[in-house]
Amino acid sequence: MSESDNFKLVEKKSKVKNIFDSISGRYDLLNHLLSFGIDIYWRRKALKLSGINKNSFLLDVACGTGDVAIEAKKFGVEKIVGADFSHNMLRLFHKKSNWIIGNNVQMVAEQMPFKDNSFTNITVAFGVRNFYNIQEGFNSFYRVLKAQGKATIVEFQMPKNKFFAALYKFYFKKILPIIGGIISGNKSAYNYLPNSVEEFDEKVNLEILLRNSGFKRIDIYQLSFGTVQVVIAEK
Ligand SMILES: C[S@@+](CC[C@H](N)C(=O)[O-])C[C@H]1O[C@@H](n2cnc3c(N)ncnc32)[C@H](O)[C@@H]1O
């Protein structure tokens, strides 16, 4: 990797970390407001598709304030570890759910401090797009999953239908940054959101990256008119 590529990765890592540390206090409110509450359904549906149950050992990567892990608990999952590199997001997760204390790890997804073949399931909701090196992230997912373990990725994407895409773009690029900026006090963070989704949509093919990391079976589901994808990869 060239020095300038390396510099870009380091730059992205600190930019993203600063964004989430700074908006953490308003993150949940804005998530529910800007998605009209549908984000709750996206996480629940992804967990259902992943087939998670009381025997699962779940690592929720980029767990943020913990909404996936909290939902997973309702599916009967008892063993849950939450992982994120933002201290402020993890602190809010602790406040929301005292059962996670001691089971939360501050770390980067690209270099996870867990033993090989540890977890039956990994979830990552709206996190992969923010990784500074997605391939490295998937390599570590593969390493820490047990055989037949599943990585479930929930991520935004731009809808394919042209008419709907135009409406969606207007909302996502014009309205959402204004509301997000006013409520969070950080306008650039809510400009980053639509820009990162667009860039991710144009440049990243999750299936190829997952296969590069060694995942064999990959299922892809579309939710809410193709604005959200759920990708499930089995080791
Ligand atoms: C959009 S939030 C999603 C939080 C949560 N999963 C949810 O569904 O609401 C993205 C999270 O990814 C975390 N994150 C981004 N890049 C990361 C990385 N490379 N390693 C660990 N966490 C990361 C951020 O700190 C943030 O909490």
PDBQT file of the ligand as one rigid body, heavy atoms in Angstrom, charges set to zero:
ROOT
HETATM    1  C1  LIG A 301     -23.918   4.428  12.087  1.00  0.00    +0.000 C 
HETATM    2  S1  LIG A 301     -23.275   3.809  13.601  1.00  0.00    +0.000 S 
HETATM    3  C2  LIG A 301     -24.151   2.296  13.781  1.00  0.00    +0.000 C 
HETATM    4  C3  LIG A 301     -24.369   1.897  15.219  1.00  0.00    +0.000 C 
HETATM    5  C4  LIG A 301     -25.276   0.692  15.445  1.00  0.00    +0.000 C 
HETATM    6  N1  LIG A 301     -24.738  -0.501  14.855  1.00  0.00    +0.000 N 
HETATM    7  C5  LIG A 301     -26.681   0.943  14.964  1.00  0.00    +0.000 C 
HETATM    8  O1  LIG A 301     -27.261   0.061  14.325  1.00  0.00    +0.000 OA
HETATM    9  O2  LIG A 301     -27.237   2.001  15.270  1.00  0.00    +0.000 OA
HETATM   10  C6  LIG A 301     -21.678   3.284  13.091  1.00  0.00    +0.000 C 
HETATM   11  C7  LIG A 301     -20.782   2.859  14.240  1.00  0.00    +0.000 C 
HETATM   12  O3  LIG A 301     -19.608   2.273  13.686  1.00  0.00    +0.000 OA
HETATM   13  C8  LIG A 301     -18.509   2.616  14.507  1.00  0.00    +0.000 C 
HETATM   14  N2  LIG A 301     -17.309   2.414  13.680  1.00  0.00    +0.000 N 
HETATM   15  C9  LIG A 301     -17.027   2.982  12.486  1.00  0.00    +0.000 A 
HETATM   16  N3  LIG A 301     -15.876   2.519  12.002  1.00  0.00    +0.000 NA
HETATM   17  C10 LIG A 301     -15.406   1.611  12.896  1.00  0.00    +0.000 A 
HETATM   18  C11 LIG A 301     -14.252   0.783  12.939  1.00  0.00    +0.000 A 
HETATM   19  N4  LIG A 301     -13.362   0.787  11.956  1.00  0.00    +0.000 N 
HETATM   20  N5  LIG A 301     -14.089  -0.033  14.011  1.00  0.00    +0.000 NA
HETATM   21  C12 LIG A 301     -15.003  -0.040  15.017  1.00  0.00    +0.000 A 
HETATM   22  N6  LIG A 301     -16.116   0.717  15.033  1.00  0.00    +0.000 NA
HETATM   23  C13 LIG A 301     -16.321   1.540  13.973  1.00  0.00    +0.000 A 
HETATM   24  C14 LIG A 301     -18.801   4.068  14.911  1.00  0.00    +0.000 C 
HETATM   25  O4  LIG A 301     -18.084   4.458  16.051  1.00  0.00    +0.000 OA
HETATM   26  C15 LIG A 301     -20.311   4.019  15.131  1.00  0.00    +0.000 C 
HETATM   27  O5  LIG A 301     -20.639   3.747  16.462  1.00  0.00    +0.000 OA
ENDROOT
TORSDOF 0
